[in-house]
Amino acid sequence: MQHNKQPHSQENIEVWADLVNIKDLLLALVITSALTLSAYFIAPNEEPKPLYYGLVGALIGFIISSIIIKPKRKFETTEDK
């Protein structure tokens, strides 16, 4: 009898040679996009400020996403003899 190592593999897609849960990916995209656009639109209309505000919004969105979405990997160490 074969055991499936990833029971929820139908909910995952491959991104950059790694499996990613679709719901987690969409949640992270929504959070990061919303914060980036919000920061961009609140920025004063002076030349470099919308860029800086947008970048800070993206960074904050990334940090929030990485706190909310926990990794689901499990590593097992084995000793070679």
C-alpha positions, 0 to 999 in steps of 0.5 A: 500500500502506498502512502501519499506524502502530500494528501492535499497535493491537488490544492498545491501548484508548483511555483519556482520548483516548490509546491505552494498552497493556492489559498495561501498564495492568493491570500499573500497576493491580496494582502501585499497588493492591497498594502502596496496600492494603498501606500502608493495612493496615500503618498504625496504627489512629489516625484520619488515619494509614491515609489518609496511609499509603494515599496514600503507597503510591499515590504509591510505586506510581505512581513504580514503575509510571512507572519500569517502564513506558516510553512507546511514543510516537515524536514526529517534528518537521517544519518548516512552510515 
